[in-house]
Amino acid sequence: MTSAVDPAEALLQEIGPLDKRIADAMRAVPRHLFIPSVALTCPPDEPVRIIDREADPEDWWDAVYSDNSIVTQLDDGATDIRTGSGDYTSSCSAPGIVAMFLELLDPEPGTRVLEIGTGTGWTAALLCHMVGETNVTSIEVDPVVAEQAAKNLSEAPFQPHLIVGDGAEGCAARGPFDRVHITCGIRTVPYTWITQARPGAVLVAPYSPRFQTDFQLRLVVTPSGVAHGRFPDFASYMMMRSQRSVPARQLHETENKHHLTTRVDPRTIVCAPAGADLAIGAMTGLTAHDSDNPDEDGECHRIWVSDPRDPESWAVAIWRPDSEEYQVFQVGDRPVWEEVTDAYFRWVGWGEPGYDRFGMTVGPDGQRIWLDRPEHPLTGCLSGN
């Protein structure tokens, strides 16, 4: 590191104004203690690249103290990080989004916090500084990641209560909790987290229905054991391992496909606002992603729609220029493309509400997405835990 400017101060200037408690925590907890010597940095709108502390220490330091996420594991540890290629399965999240979630969480000194997903341990250390290390319980599912996080925290030095296990189970013995902080994407909120929280407790999480747009979720637990909340902003995190989708398949991998057509331009769904994405995902339970790579027939744009729990229920709709109707290839008997377009036009009929008008309720019978008030649940969006 060659710069005379304190790296933590430079990072805080890059992020912008923060709650004083969070800014003080980021000053007190050096991020570099939680980043391995070799990792991947993920700047927005730039190629992902390897950072290597020994080979290029200045580049490593600049990456660590920038507002970018740092990927620390590929393919659950099966792939060497130096390859730079694979599924991202553990990281140190970008400081800006970490700060946003901590502001939503709003912990006070003495607040008892349950964290799901220790990762590198940096966020756990920030929480330790804010509420006291004896009040922080952090759970990590990956034993290798958990072991390194414990070493990082010890060097910081902080000693929260660390658990290796399935975060969905929480830790009843350490409850009741005042705050529940989720650091991995979830499609379903385990009701266990609600039962282990006291009335008035706040839960924040990256809600990742994976229908194109992912959101921040903030819930408040009521005395009746039901939690209500809304989606304050956007956030995209790696999925909780137990809630990952079935791997996507390609058209050439199956012969059991139906050849259909649609008059709905697939880009209508691809370019739909976040409110539509939230509503469609809630009503159908489907996931979606798109690509615009040309194929042997020339320019095209595809949107893939699938059931995250069923590898035999998916479809792809293909846009090509100058088409009056568009190809749809459907696998399985479930009409997933029709479900998506029906849900989209229901959203249009409601006046195209933005994502800020939607909310979630979590109770013993599962979770429901609603429009404007909990008394107005979206039909078809009940999912069990």
C-alpha positions in Angstrom: 0.0 0.0 0.0 1.7 3.2 -1.1 -1.0 5.9 -0.6 -0.7 8.2 2.5 -4.5 8.4 2.7 -6.1 6.1 5.3 -7.7 3.4 3.2 -10.8 3.1 5.4 -11.4 6.9 5.2 -11.1 6.8 1.4 -13.6 3.9 1.3 -16.0 5.9 3.5 -15.7 8.8 1.2 -16.5 6.6 -1.8 -19.6 5.1 -0.2 -21.0 8.5 0.9 -22.7 9.6 4.1 -23.4 6.8 6.6 -24.9 6.5 10.0 -22.1 7.4 12.5 -22.3 4.0 14.2 -21.7 2.2 10.9 -18.9 4.5 9.8 -17.2 4.1 13.2 -17.4 0.3 12.8 -15.9 0.4 9.3 -13.0 2.5 10.7 -12.5 0.2 13.6 -12.6 -3.1 11.6 -10.0 -3.2 8.9 -11.4 -5.0 5.8 -8.0 -6.2 4.7 -7.9 -8.6 7.6 -10.8 -10.5 6.1 -9.6 -10.8 2.5 -7.4 -13.7 1.3 -4.2 -13.0 -0.5 -5.7 -14.2 -3.8 -9.3 -13.4 -4.7 -11.6 -12.0 -7.4 -12.7 -8.4 -7.4 -16.0 -7.5 -9.1 -16.2 -3.9 -10.1 -19.5 -2.8 -11.6 -19.4 -2.5 -15.4 -15.9 -3.9 -15.5 -14.5 -7.4 -16.1 -13.9 -9.5 -13.0 -10.2 -9.9 -12.3 -7.9 -11.7 -10.0 -6.2 -9.8 -7.2 -3.0 -11.2 -5.8 -1.3 -9.5 -2.8 2.1 -10.9 -3.5 2.1 -10.3 -7.3 0.6 -6.8 -7.2 0.1 -5.5 -3.6 -1.1 -2.0 -4.7 -3.8 -3.4 -6.9 -4.8 -5.8 -4.0 -5.1 -2.9 -1.5 -7.0 -0.7 -3.9 -9.5 -3.5 -4.6 -9.9 -4.4 -0.9 -10.7 -0.7 0.0 -13.0 -0.1 -2.9 -16.8 -0.4 -2.8 -16.7 -3.7 -4.6 -17.5 -7.2 -3.6 -14.6 -9.7 -3.3 -15.2 -13.3 -4.3 -13.4 -15.7 -2.1 -14.7 -19.1 -3.2 -15.7 -20.8 -6.4 -18.0 -23.8 -6.8 -18.2 -24.4 -3.0 -14.4 -24.7 -3.0 -14.1 -27.3 -5.8 -12.4 -24.8 -8.2 -9.2 -22.9 -7.5 -10.0 -19.2 -7.2 -7.0 -18.4 -9.5 -8.9 -19.9 -12.5 -11.4 -17.0 -12.2 -14.1 -19.1 -13.6 -17.0 -20.9 -11.9 -20.0 -20.2 -9.7 -19.4 -17.6 -7.0 -20.2 -19.3 -3.6 -18.6 -17.1 -1.0 -17.5 -13.5 -0.8 -17.0 -10.4 1.2 -19.9 -8.2 0.1 -19.4 -4.7 -1.2 -19.1 -2.3 1.7 -21.9 0.0 0.4 -24.5 -2.7 0.4 -23.3 -4.0 3.7 -23.8 -0.5 5.2 -27.3 -0.3 3.7 -28.3 -3.6 5.3 -26.8 -2.5 8.7 -28.8 0.7 8.5 -32.0 -1.3 7.9 -31.0 -3.6 10.8 -30.4 -0.6 13.1 -28.7 -2.5 16.0 -28.0 -0.8 19.3 -25.3 -1.6 21.9 -26.4 -4.7 23.7 -28.7 -5.8 20.8 -28.7 -9.6 20.4 -28.0 -10.4 16.8 -28.3 -13.7 14.8 -26.3 -13.6 11.6 -26.9 -16.2 8.8 -23.8 -16.6 6.7 -20.5 -15.8 8.4 -18.5 -15.7 5.1 -15.2 -14.0 5.6 -16.3 -12.7 9.0 -16.1 -9.0 8.2 -19.8 -8.2 8.7 -19.8 -10.3 12.0 -16.9 -8.2 13.1 -18.7 -4.9 12.3 -21.7 -6.2 14.3 -19.4 -7.1 17.2 -18.1 -3.5 17.2 -21.6 -2.2 17.2 -23.4 -4.4 19.7 -20.7 -6.2 21.6 -19.1 -9.5 20.6 -21.0 -11.6 23.3 -24.3 -10.5 21.6 -23.4 -11.8 18.1 -24.2 -15.3 16.9 -23.0 -16.2 13.4 -23.8 -19.4 11.5 -21.8 -20.6 8.4 -22.7 -23.8 6.5 -19.3 -24.4 4.9 -16.7 -25.8 7.4 -13.7 -24.5 5.4 -15.2 -21.0 5.1 -16.2 -21.1 8.8 -12.6 -22.1 9.9 -11.0 -19.2 7.9 -13.6 -16.7 9.3 -12.8 -17.8 12.8 -9.1 -17.1 12.1 -9.9 -13.7 10.6 -12.1 -12.7 13.5 -9.5 -13.8 16.0 -6.9 -11.6 14.3 -9.2 -8.6 14.2 -9.7 -9.4 17.2 -13.3 -10.3 17.9 -14.9 -13.4 19.4 -18.6 -13.8 18.4 -20.3 -17.1 19.0 -19.6 -19.0 15.8 -21.6 -22.1 14.6 -21.0 -24.4 11.7 -24.3 -25.6 10.4 -27.4 -24.9 8.4 -28.4 -21.3 9.0 -32.1 -22.1 8.3 -32.2 -23.8 11.7 -31.0 -20.7 13.5 -29.9 -21.1 17.1 -32.7 -21.3 19.6 -30.3 -21.7 22.5 -28.8 -18.2 21.9 -32.2 -16.5 21.5 -34.4 -14.7 21.6 -32.8 -12.4 19.1 -33.4 -8.7 18.7 -32.1 -8.7 15.1 -31.7 -11.3 12.4 -29.2 -10.4 9.7 -29.1 -12.6 6.6 -26.1 -12.3 4.3 -27.1 -14.8 1.6 -30.0 -14.7 -0.9 -33.2 -16.4 0.2 -36.4 -17.2 -1.7 -38.2 -18.4 1.4 -37.9 -17.0 5.0 -37.6 -20.0 7.4 -40.2 -19.5 10.1 -37.6 -20.7 12.5 -36.0 -17.3 12.4 -39.3 -15.7 13.4 -39.9 -18.0 16.3 -36.4 -17.3 17.6 -36.9 -13.5 17.5 -38.6 -11.5 20.2 -41.6 -9.2 19.4 -40.3 -6.0 17.8 -37.2 -7.8 16.4 -36.1 -6.7 12.9 -35.0 -9.2 10.2 -33.2 -8.0 7.1 -32.3 -10.2 4.1 -31.5 -10.2 0.4 -34.8 -11.5 -1.0 -33.9 -13.4 -4.2 -37.0 -14.8 -6.0 -34.7 -14.9 -9.0 -37.3 -13.5 -11.4 -34.8 -11.1 -12.9 -34.7 -8.6 -9.9 -33.6 -9.2 -6.3 -34.6 -7.0 -3.4 -33.8 -5.9 0.1 -36.3 -7.3 2.6 -37.0 -5.8 6.1 -39.5 -7.6 8.4 -40.6 -6.7 11.9 -41.8 -9.6 14.2 -45.1 -9.0 16.0 -46.3 -10.5 19.4 -48.5 -12.9 17.5 -45.5 -14.6 15.9 -46.1 -13.2 12.5 -43.7 -10.8 10.7 -44.6 -8.1 8.3 -42.4 -5.9 6.1 -41.5 -4.4 2.8 -38.8 -4.2 0.1 -36.8 -1.0 0.6 -34.4 -1.3 -2.3 -32.4 -3.8 -4.4 -29.8 -6.3 -3.5 -28.3 -9.3 -5.2 -26.5 -11.9 -3.2 -25.3 -15.5 -3.6 -28.1 -17.9 -2.7 -28.4 -19.8 0.5 -27.2 -23.3 -0.3 -30.4 -25.0 0.7 -32.4 -22.7 -1.5 -30.5 -22.8 -4.7 -32.4 -23.3 -7.9 -32.2 -26.5 -10.0 -29.3 -25.9 -12.5 -30.6 -24.5 -15.8 -30.8 -26.8 -18.8 -30.3 -26.0 -22.5 -32.6 -26.8 -25.4 -30.2 -29.3 -26.9 -30.2 -31.3 -23.7 -33.8 -32.5 -24.1 -36.0 -33.8 -26.9 -39.2 -33.6 -24.8 -40.1 -30.1 -25.8 -43.3 -28.5 -27.1 -43.0 -26.1 -30.0 -45.4 -23.2 -29.3 -45.8 -19.5 -30.3 -46.7 -16.4 -28.5 -47.9 -12.9 -29.6 -46.3 -11.4 -26.5 -42.9 -9.9 -27.3 -40.5 -11.7 -24.9 -38.8 -8.4 -24.3 -42.0 -7.1 -22.7 -41.2 -9.5 -19.8 -37.4 -9.0 -20.0 -37.7 -5.2 -19.7 -40.6 -5.2 -17.2 -40.1 -2.9 -14.1 -39.0 -4.3 -10.8 -42.6 -4.2 -9.5 -43.7 -6.5 -12.3 -40.8 -8.9 -11.5 -41.7 -9.0 -7.9 -45.4 -9.7 -8.6 -44.8 -12.3 -11.4 -42.3 -14.2 -9.2 -44.7 -14.1 -6.3 -47.7 -15.3 -8.2 -46.0 -18.0 -10.2 -43.1 -19.2 -8.0 -41.0 -19.2 -11.2 -37.5 -17.9 -11.9 -36.3 -16.1 -15.1 -33.1 -14.9 -16.8 -32.4 -13.6 -20.2 -29.6 -13.5 -22.8 -29.2 -11.7 -26.1 -26.5 -13.7 -27.8 -27.1 -14.4 -31.5 -27.4 -18.0 -32.7 -27.0 -19.7 -36.1 -30.3 -18.0 -37.2 -29.0 -14.5 -36.4 -30.0 -11.8 -33.9 -32.3 -13.0 -31.1 -33.2 -12.4 -27.4 -34.2 -15.3 -25.1 -35.9 -15.4 -21.8 -35.7 -18.6 -19.8 -38.5 -19.4 -17.3 -38.2 -22.3 -14.9 -39.5 -23.9 -11.8 -36.6 -23.7 -9.3 -37.8 -27.0 -7.7 -38.6 -29.0 -10.9 -36.0 -29.5 -13.6 -38.7 -30.8 -16.0 -40.8 -27.6 -16.0 -39.2 -24.8 -18.0 -39.6 -22.8 -21.2 -37.7 -20.4 -23.4 -39.3 -17.6 -25.4 -37.2 -16.2 -28.3 -37.5 -12.8 -29.8 -36.3 -12.2 -33.4 -36.7 -9.0 -35.4 -39.6 -8.6 -37.8 -41.6 -11.4 -36.2 -45.4 -11.3 -35.8 -45.3 -14.3 -33.4 -42.4 -15.6 -31.4 -41.2 -19.1 -30.7 -41.7 -20.7 -27.3 -40.1 -24.1 -26.5 -41.8 -25.6 -23.4 -40.5 -28.6 -21.5 -42.9 -30.5 -19.4 -46.7 -30.1 -19.1 -46.7 -27.0 -17.0 -47.5 -23.9 -19.2 -44.9 -21.7 -17.5 -44.6 -19.1 -20.2 -48.4 -18.6 -20.2 -48.3 -18.3 -16.4 -45.7 -15.6 -16.6 -47.6 -13.5 -19.3 -50.9 -13.9 -17.4 -49.2 -12.7 -14.2 -47.7 -9.8 -16.1 -51.0 -8.6 -17.4 -52.6 -9.0 -14.0 -49.9 -6.6 -12.7 -50.8 -4.2 -15.6 -54.4 -4.4 -14.6 -53.6 -3.2 -11.1 -52.1 0.0 -12.5 -48.5 -1.2 -12.8 -47.6 -0.7 -9.1 -43.9 -0.2 -8.2 -42.0 -2.6 -6.0 -42.3 -0.2 -3.1 -46.1 -0.9 -2.9 -45.5 -4.6 -2.2 -44.8 -6.3 1.1 -44.4 -9.7 2.7 -46.0 -11.5 5.7 -44.3 -14.6 7.2 -46.2 -16.8 9.6 -46.5 -20.5 10.6 -48.3 -21.3 7.3 -45.6 -19.8 5.1 -45.0 -16.5 3.4 -47.3 -14.2 1.4 -46.5 -11.3 -0.9 -49.2 -8.6 -0.8 -50.0 -5.3 -2.5 -50.3 -2.2 -0.3 -51.6 -4.0 2.8 -51.3 -7.5 4.3 -55.1 -7.9 3.8 -54.5 -7.9 0.0 -52.3 -11.0 -0.6 -51.4 -12.0 -4.2 -53.2 -15.2 -5.0 -51.0 -18.2 -5.7 -48.1 -16.8 -3.7 -48.3 -19.0 -0.6 -45.1 -21.0 -0.1 -44.2 -23.3 2.7 -41.0 -23.3 4.7 
